[in-house]
Amino acid sequence: FNGHILSHYSVGHVTWGGYFLLPWFISLVFRLLHGERSWQWTASMAFLLFGIFLQGSFHQFVWLVIFLGILALTRPRTLVPILKAGVFACLLSAVRIIPPALQMGAFDDDFLGGFRTPSQLVKALIRIIPPSESLDAQVTGATLGWWEFDSYVGVAGFLFLAIFGVHWLRSRKKEFGFPALIAPLGLLAFFTMRNFYGIVRLTRIPLFSGERVSARFLIIPLVFLIVLAALAFQDWLRNRRYSLPALIFPSVLLLLLLAELWSHLETWKVTNSVKAFPFTYTDLSIKLVSNHPDPVYTNGLLAGLAVTIISGVVLIALVLRERRRKA
């Protein structure tokens, strides 16, 4: 319930549901780093990314593909399984990719950039800016609405992530994903700043060039950091044998964190957001295909569905064949 997901949902970004599948993605990444290279892993990752895309979460799909691409380039042993998972994820997602691809030239793709400064990034983590001020550039320091930057975890959450994030780095334990995760998480965080992601957009690869607001990428390193900090915290507690002094500090942080997150939740309620933004008329005749014939879209949808089904059958067959061989 950090600021990223709450503020995006509050302003109507209902396609952000894929965010809630990130824990499974992180679990699969750890399985990969621990040496799993099977077709079962490939199928699990491909179907998970497909599930994220089915939520309408195009952006989350792209961010995770970028993360996997960086991981594959920096950890060559993961290249083959990631490549297989990426290809099948795109094939499975054909039912979602092909219809909008037919209208590729009709979308706005002007790059709007990311955080202007590191201090603005820190502000996004620890300061609550209400919907009523989210379009005020003098308050936010941004030309876009604050919901595009809001990653609120509160001061307590920030301290927890900073302290135990450093502990994760110092522990240097491979079972905690060190050092394999440093490059992909670091580069994604780097791309959230200013116009650095524009380097990737120069490739004009459709999936990657569709990202206009690179500040959004921050949620992937942030969620990974939450998991890694929790692992480091567990390790820290275990080394201190769960003594009472060791439990008091994180317990106080937890209570403060709950209060801060609740305050942000109250601030970004939909009932508050609806008062802050003007009414926008939506022409449903061009937003829906169920109220008028659109053979081009329908044919693209059917072609994509065929590719999705065939790819799913092939992938399941490869997993079953692998299981029979192991048996």
Disulfide bonds with the S-S distance in Angstrom:
none
